[in-house]
């Protein structure tokens, strides 16, 4: 079980479903949400400012969001500015699986999987087994 997970998605229904499935599956103790990549980066900047070691161990990331999408988030998060968080794993959750996106995801070492929405209990079991 993870202590904390961050779900980044602009759709409130997807976030609600994500929280519900994760909670029912006892997959983590705490679920943090952000509505876009910029909001998520602000969250990580706050963690750095507070100098806390309590941060998510896993991120569920949507790609298509307003303000800052998933790819732009990954570009920033993969930079030296956020290197203290390089142990955090990222799972891309997308409503469409584009082969070019799958290939692009391989350029980011923190991305461990690319899954189709919506998140399910079966997906969480798969990830639990993969990450043990």
Rosetta silent file (secondary structure, phi, psi, omega in degrees, C-alpha in Angstrom):
SEQUENCE: XXXXXXXXXXXXXXXXXXXXXXXXXXXXXXXXXXXXXXXXXXXXXXXXXXXXXXXXXXXXXXXXXXXXXXXXXXXXXXXXXXXXXXXXXXXXXXXXXXXXXXXXXXXXXXXXXXXXXXXXXXXXXXXXXXXX
SCORE:     score description
SCORE:     0.000 S_00000001
   1 L     0.000  138.030  177.308    0.000    0.000    0.000 S_00000001
   2 E   -84.882  152.270  175.000    1.196    3.473   -0.849 S_00000001
   3 E   -77.740  -45.170 -175.448    1.145    6.263    1.668 S_00000001
   4 E  -144.756  139.380  176.160    0.197    8.967   -0.827 S_00000001
   5 E  -127.311  143.856  174.487   -0.874    9.147   -4.488 S_00000001
   6 E  -111.223  125.862  175.639   -1.345   12.222   -6.670 S_00000001
   7 E  -107.959  122.553 -179.509   -4.043   12.156   -9.374 S_00000001
   8 E  -114.499  110.608 -178.864   -3.678   14.866  -12.025 S_00000001
   9 L  -160.734  142.586 -178.593   -6.741   15.277  -14.249 S_00000001
  10 L   -84.854  -10.783 -176.744   -8.938   18.194  -15.304 S_00000001
  11 L   -94.017  114.030 -177.968  -12.165   16.162  -15.214 S_00000001
  12 H   -61.914  -30.195  178.468  -13.816   16.223  -11.756 S_00000001
  13 H   -69.223  -41.630  176.987  -15.783   13.034  -12.530 S_00000001
  14 H   -62.535  -42.256  178.919  -12.574   11.176  -13.413 S_00000001
  15 H   -63.565  -41.739  179.703  -10.950   12.433  -10.199 S_00000001
  16 H   -63.822  -45.274  179.170  -13.962   11.352   -8.144 S_00000001
  17 H   -62.933  -42.375  178.525  -13.976    7.892   -9.768 S_00000001
  18 H   -58.347  -49.137 -179.905  -10.219    7.593   -9.271 S_00000001
  19 H   -61.247  -42.423 -178.409  -10.522    8.422   -5.579 S_00000001
  20 H   -63.956  -47.300 -178.335  -13.412    6.010   -5.113 S_00000001
  21 H   -66.358  -43.407 -179.765  -11.673    3.046   -6.814 S_00000001
  22 H   -63.834  -42.967 -179.905   -8.349    3.699   -5.057 S_00000001
  23 H   -64.990  -47.343 -179.312  -10.048    4.017   -1.650 S_00000001
  24 H   -63.708  -27.433 -178.458  -12.166    0.860   -2.095 S_00000001
  25 L   -89.171    0.711 -176.551   -9.065   -1.078   -3.172 S_00000001
  26 L    50.544   45.313 -175.914   -7.027    0.028   -0.133 S_00000001
  27 L   -85.625  -24.967  178.259   -4.328    1.088   -2.570 S_00000001
  28 E  -158.140  167.028  179.815   -3.110    4.074   -0.534 S_00000001
  29 E   -85.258  -33.679 -174.597   -3.651    6.051    2.650 S_00000001
  30 E  -141.581  136.419  178.696   -4.066    9.510    1.108 S_00000001
  31 E  -117.293  122.059  176.152   -5.114   10.762   -2.327 S_00000001
  32 E  -104.522  145.157  177.833   -4.102   14.242   -3.457 S_00000001
  33 E  -126.653  148.675  172.758   -5.636   15.745   -6.601 S_00000001
  34 E  -136.143  147.134 -176.320   -4.590   18.452   -9.043 S_00000001
  35 L   -93.398   -4.927  175.312   -6.595   19.702  -12.007 S_00000001
  36 L  -167.138  172.784 -177.199   -3.620   20.314  -14.316 S_00000001
  37 H   -63.865  -36.970  179.579    0.147   20.060  -14.505 S_00000001
  38 H   -62.551  -43.598  178.319    0.749   23.607  -13.300 S_00000001
  39 H   -62.741  -38.468  178.873   -1.269   22.981  -10.132 S_00000001
  40 H   -66.712  -42.244  177.889    0.694   19.765   -9.545 S_00000001
  41 H   -63.635  -37.566  176.005    4.040   21.539   -9.943 S_00000001
  42 H   -60.857  -40.527  177.692    2.846   24.177   -7.469 S_00000001
  43 H   -60.149  -45.380 -179.803    2.074   21.333   -5.038 S_00000001
  44 H   -68.760  -34.155  175.001    5.626   19.971   -5.412 S_00000001
  45 H   -63.939  -37.123  176.904    7.085   23.473   -4.992 S_00000001
  46 H   -64.481  -42.216  177.337    5.131   23.763   -1.735 S_00000001
  47 H   -59.189  -43.992  179.319    6.580   20.442   -0.561 S_00000001
  48 H   -63.711  -43.529 -179.737   10.082   21.746   -1.332 S_00000001
  49 H   -61.863  -41.875 -179.954    9.413   25.037    0.498 S_00000001
  50 H   -77.557  -11.256 -179.986    8.102   23.215    3.569 S_00000001
  51 L    55.323   44.244  179.220   11.059   20.816    3.327 S_00000001
  52 L   -99.444  150.248  177.728    8.850   17.830    4.052 S_00000001
  53 L   -94.057   -4.125 -179.662    9.629   14.249    3.101 S_00000001
  54 L   -84.380  102.681  178.565    5.933   13.399    2.840 S_00000001
  55 L  -143.411  164.708 -178.625    5.211   13.313   -0.874 S_00000001
  56 L   -60.958  147.462  173.133    3.377   11.020   -3.291 S_00000001
  57 L   -96.200  -15.705 -176.500    5.008    7.747   -4.250 S_00000001
  58 E  -146.231  142.577  176.542    2.876    7.444   -7.386 S_00000001
  59 E  -122.472  129.969  167.938    1.238    9.854   -9.827 S_00000001
  60 E   -98.585  121.749 -169.955   -1.714    9.070  -12.095 S_00000001
  61 E  -124.212  124.138  170.632   -1.411   11.568  -14.953 S_00000001
  62 L   -82.015  153.401 -179.837   -3.845   12.608  -17.675 S_00000001
  63 L   -93.967  -43.376 -173.755   -2.278   13.953  -20.872 S_00000001
  64 L   -97.877  101.014 -179.926   -4.877   16.345  -22.265 S_00000001
  65 L  -140.598  151.467  174.746   -5.588   19.155  -19.813 S_00000001
  66 L   -73.532  168.049  178.866   -5.943   22.929  -20.084 S_00000001
  67 L    70.685  -66.293  174.250   -3.325   25.342  -18.688 S_00000001
  68 L  -145.906  116.741 -179.393   -0.581   22.661  -18.550 S_00000001
  69 L   -80.266  179.874 -176.358   -1.033   19.201  -20.013 S_00000001
  70 H   -63.426  -41.680 -179.659    0.630   15.949  -19.041 S_00000001
  71 H   -64.824  -42.558  179.011    3.570   16.134  -21.462 S_00000001
  72 H   -65.163  -39.594  175.173    4.496   19.643  -20.336 S_00000001
  73 H   -57.574  -48.349 -178.911    4.201   18.530  -16.702 S_00000001
  74 H   -61.690  -38.536  177.893    6.561   15.616  -17.411 S_00000001
  75 H   -59.370  -45.001  178.911    9.062   17.934  -19.123 S_00000001
  76 H   -69.204  -46.737 -174.008    9.207   20.120  -16.001 S_00000001
  77 H   -66.418  -25.042 -179.948    9.042   17.228  -13.518 S_00000001
  78 L   -84.806   -2.248 -176.960   11.887   15.446  -15.329 S_00000001
  79 L   -85.173  168.377 -179.585   14.177   18.498  -14.951 S_00000001
  80 H   -60.131  -28.218 -178.929   16.892   19.084  -12.359 S_00000001
  81 H   -58.869  -28.955 -177.802   14.553   21.464  -10.504 S_00000001
  82 H  -114.952   22.494 -175.422   12.467   18.465   -9.376 S_00000001
  83 H   -61.640  -26.108  179.525   15.269   15.896   -9.082 S_00000001
  84 H   -67.244  -12.555  179.445   14.539   15.298   -5.391 S_00000001
  85 H  -105.753   17.081 -173.919   11.287   13.645   -6.524 S_00000001
  86 L   -69.854   -5.792  175.707   12.884   11.303   -9.077 S_00000001
  87 L   -85.597  -10.446 -179.090   11.826    8.219   -7.101 S_00000001
  88 L   -74.563  129.380  178.127    8.144    8.997   -7.782 S_00000001
  89 E   -90.881  148.273 -179.468    6.649    6.724  -10.422 S_00000001
  90 E  -122.142  132.111  171.996    4.153    8.008  -12.992 S_00000001
  91 E  -114.644  120.017  176.808    1.314    6.090  -14.615 S_00000001
  92 E   -80.775  128.257  174.522   -0.240    7.838  -17.592 S_00000001
  93 E  -114.818  117.754 -176.775   -4.015    7.424  -17.718 S_00000001
  94 E  -133.471  149.954  178.655   -5.475    8.464  -21.040 S_00000001
  95 L   -78.019  -18.185  175.579   -8.840    8.140  -22.750 S_00000001
  96 L  -129.107  140.246  177.581   -7.061    7.336  -26.020 S_00000001
  97 L  -105.989   99.994  179.662   -4.042    5.135  -26.534 S_00000001
  98 L   -95.873  126.837  179.639   -2.041    6.662  -29.361 S_00000001
  99 H   -54.712  -32.895  177.699    1.018    4.619  -30.457 S_00000001
 100 H   -67.620  -37.285  176.711    3.012    7.875  -30.754 S_00000001
 101 H   -66.438  -39.851  177.471    2.138    8.740  -27.144 S_00000001
 102 H   -59.418  -43.684  179.157    3.224    5.270  -26.031 S_00000001
 103 H   -65.805  -43.584  179.968    6.564    5.810  -27.747 S_00000001
 104 H   -61.732  -37.378 -179.426    6.943    9.320  -26.329 S_00000001
 105 H   -59.457  -28.761  179.463    6.282    8.016  -22.794 S_00000001
 106 L   -65.493  -15.491  179.448    9.445    5.906  -23.083 S_00000001
 107 L   -79.289   -7.149 -177.676   11.484    9.138  -23.029 S_00000001
 108 L  -114.224  110.444 -175.236   10.545    9.738  -19.396 S_00000001
 109 L   -61.672  -23.954 -178.408   12.258    7.383  -16.929 S_00000001
 110 L   -80.080  -14.793 -179.619    9.635    7.970  -14.228 S_00000001
 111 E   -79.699  117.594 -177.202    6.783    6.722  -16.455 S_00000001
 112 E  -103.723  -15.619  179.349    6.224    3.065  -15.619 S_00000001
 113 E  -163.678  161.598 -179.610    2.994    2.437  -17.518 S_00000001
 114 E  -133.795  107.982 -174.044    0.444    3.863  -19.932 S_00000001
 115 E  -121.077  156.517 -179.793   -3.108    2.738  -19.206 S_00000001
 116 E   -87.977  138.070  174.914   -6.534    3.488  -20.619 S_00000001
 117 L   -68.618  156.458   -3.807   -9.141    5.344  -18.545 S_00000001
 118 L   -84.621  162.603  176.904  -11.073    4.747  -16.409 S_00000001
 119 L   -69.016  141.341 -179.191   -8.995    3.348  -13.569 S_00000001
 120 L  -130.054  165.831  176.589  -10.259    0.001  -12.305 S_00000001
 121 H   -60.834  -37.857  178.685   -9.616   -2.317   -9.383 S_00000001
 122 H   -62.331  -41.412  176.941   -7.975   -4.755  -11.827 S_00000001
 123 H   -60.854  -43.592 -179.213   -5.553   -2.026  -12.945 S_00000001
 124 H   -64.670  -38.682  176.355   -4.639   -1.276   -9.348 S_00000001
 125 H   -63.732  -42.782  177.120   -3.975   -4.974   -8.653 S_00000001
 126 H   -58.362  -47.213 -179.848   -1.805   -5.103  -11.777 S_00000001
 127 H   -66.811  -39.095  178.596    0.154   -2.039  -10.589 S_00000001
 128 H   -58.820  -45.836  179.067    0.437   -3.368   -7.051 S_00000001
 129 H   -66.118  -39.334 -178.735    2.020   -6.573   -8.412 S_00000001
 130 H   -66.965  -34.915 -173.957    4.245   -4.663  -10.811 S_00000001
 131 H   -93.248   -4.962 -179.602    5.587   -2.319   -8.133 S_00000001
 132 L   -76.582    0.000    0.000    6.220   -4.880   -5.381 S_00000001
